[in-house]
C-alpha cells in the first residue's frame, strides 16, 4: 500500500523527449509547491492490437486509465491523478475539504469534464468506480466513430471523457466537483486569467508557446503564464 499525507501520481509512456521534459517539470513542481509525495509510473508505449477504429491516442488514454486503476487499488492516502503534462503550483489537497465525495472531478461549466485531473479518496467505492470506468473505456475502444459518440449535448471527443460520461449517472452520488479554473487550468479562457490556478494543464496552444520559450523563441500567446511556468523546465531536455 502507498501511505503518505497525500499522493500526486502520473503515468508516462515511452521515452519521447517532450513528454520526459513535461514529466520532470511536473515532479519539480510537486516537490517545490506541495507537501505531497509524487509518483511517476513509467511504462512502455501501448500496443494498438487488432482495433479497427481506435486511434493511437485512444489506446494511450485507455492504458493510462488502466494504470490509474492500479494506483487507486494500491493507495492508502488521498490521491490526485494527473496527466503528465500538468504542473502543480500550490497545495491541492484543499479539494478534499471542499467536497466530501469518493471521486472529485474538475468542472468546465458549460463543457463536459476534462479528465486529466481526478481526486480520489481510496477505498472500496473508488476501486469499484475505476473498475467500471476502465471496463467501459475498453468497450469504447472497439466502437466505430458513430457508435463512440455519446448521447449528450456536449461535444465530447476524448476517450476517457466519453467512457466517463457513459457511467456518470450510475456514480453521480459518489462524485463531487471543483472548478477547472483553479484545479485544472486546461484551456484558453483559463490560461488568460491564470492567477488562481493551482494546476496548469500544459497542453495544446500553451504547450506550443512553452516549447518556443525553451528554445529561446519569442512567446506570443500567454507570455505571463509561460513566464510563470518555464522555470520548472529550465535545464531539462525538450
Residue pairs with C-beta under 8 A, 6 or more apart in sequence:
1 74
1 75
1 76
2 37
2 39
2 71
2 74
2 75
2 76
2 77
3 76
3 77
4 36
4 37
4 77
5 35
5 36
5 37
5 77
5 78
5 93
6 35
6 36
6 37
6 77
6 78
6 79
6 80
6 93
6 96
7 36
7 37
7 38
7 39
7 75
7 77
7 78
7 79
7 80
8 30
8 34
8 36
8 37
8 38
8 39
8 80
8 82
8 88
8 92
9 38
9 39
9 40
9 41
9 68
9 71
9 79
9 80
9 81
9 82
10 23
10 26
10 39
10 40
10 41
10 81
10 82
10 83
10 84
10 86
11 41
11 43
11 63
11 64
11 67
11 68
11 84
12 19
12 20
12 23
12 40
12 41
12 42
12 43
12 84
13 19
13 43
13 44
13 45
13 46
13 60
13 63
13 64
14 44
14 45
17 237
17 238
18 211
18 238
19 84
19 85
20 236
20 237
21 214
21 233
21 236
21 237
21 238
22 84
22 85
22 202
22 207
22 233
23 40
23 84
24 233
24 236
25 87
25 202
25 229
25 232
25 233
25 236
26 38
26 82
26 84
26 85
26 86
26 87
26 88
26 232
27 38
27 40
28 232
29 87
29 88
29 89
29 232
30 36
30 38
30 88
31 38
32 232
33 88
33 89
33 90
33 91
34 88
34 90
34 91
34 92
34 93
35 91
35 93
36 80
36 88
36 91
36 92
36 93
39 71
41 67
41 71
43 63
43 67
45 60
46 59
46 60
46 62
46 63
47 59
48 54
48 56
48 59
49 59
51 59
51 141
51 142
52 142
52 144
53 142
53 143
53 144
53 145
53 148
54 141
54 142
57 159
58 140
58 141
58 159
59 141
61 137
61 158
61 159
61 160
62 134
62 137
62 138
62 141
62 159
62 160
64 83
64 160
65 130
65 133
65 134
65 137
65 160
65 163
66 134
66 137
68 81
68 118
68 130
69 130
69 131
69 133
69 134
71 79
71 81
72 79
72 81
72 120
72 122
72 126
72 127
72 130
73 127
73 130
75 120
75 122
76 122
77 122
78 93
78 96
78 119
78 120
78 121
78 122
79 119
79 120
79 121
79 122
80 92
80 93
80 95
80 117
80 118
80 119
80 120
81 117
81 118
81 119
81 120
82 88
82 116
82 117
82 118
82 199
83 116
83 117
83 201
83 203
85 116
85 201
85 202
85 203
85 207
86 116
86 117
86 184
86 199
86 200
86 201
86 202
87 199
87 200
87 202
87 229
87 232
88 198
88 199
89 197
89 198
89 199
89 200
89 228
89 229
90 198
91 198
92 119
92 183
92 198
92 199
95 104
95 119
95 178
95 183
96 104
96 119
96 121
98 104
98 176
98 178
99 119
99 176
99 177
99 178
100 176
101 121
101 174
101 175
101 176
102 120
102 121
102 123
102 125
102 126
102 129
102 174
102 175
103 118
103 119
103 120
103 121
103 125
103 126
103 129
103 171
103 174
103 175
103 176
104 118
104 119
104 120
104 175
104 176
104 177
104 178
105 113
105 115
105 118
105 119
105 164
105 175
105 176
105 177
105 178
106 113
106 114
106 117
106 177
106 178
106 179
106 180
106 183
106 184
106 186
107 113
107 177
107 178
107 179
107 180
108 114
108 180
108 186
108 187
109 180
111 154
111 155
112 152
112 154
112 155
112 156
112 161
112 165
113 161
113 164
114 158
114 161
114 180
114 184
114 186
114 187
114 201
115 158
115 160
115 161
115 164
116 184
116 186
116 201
116 203
117 183
117 184
117 199
117 201
119 178
119 183
120 126
125 174
129 171
129 174
132 167
132 170
132 171
133 160
133 163
133 164
133 167
136 163
136 166
136 167
137 159
137 160
137 163
139 163
140 148
140 159
140 162
140 163
140 166
141 159
148 162
149 156
149 162
150 156
150 162
150 165
150 166
152 165
154 165
156 162
156 165
168 175
180 186
180 187
180 190
181 190
181 193
181 196
181 197
182 196
182 197
182 198
182 199
183 198
183 199
184 199
184 201
185 191
185 194
185 197
185 199
185 200
185 201
186 201
186 203
187 204
188 205
190 197
191 200
191 205
191 206
191 222
191 225
192 222
194 200
194 222
194 224
194 225
194 228
200 206
200 225
200 229
202 210
202 229
205 221
205 222
206 221
206 222
206 225
206 226
209 219
209 220
209 221
209 222
209 223
209 226
210 226
210 229
210 230
210 233
211 238
212 218
212 219
213 219
213 226
213 227
213 230
214 230
214 233
214 238
215 238
219 226
219 227
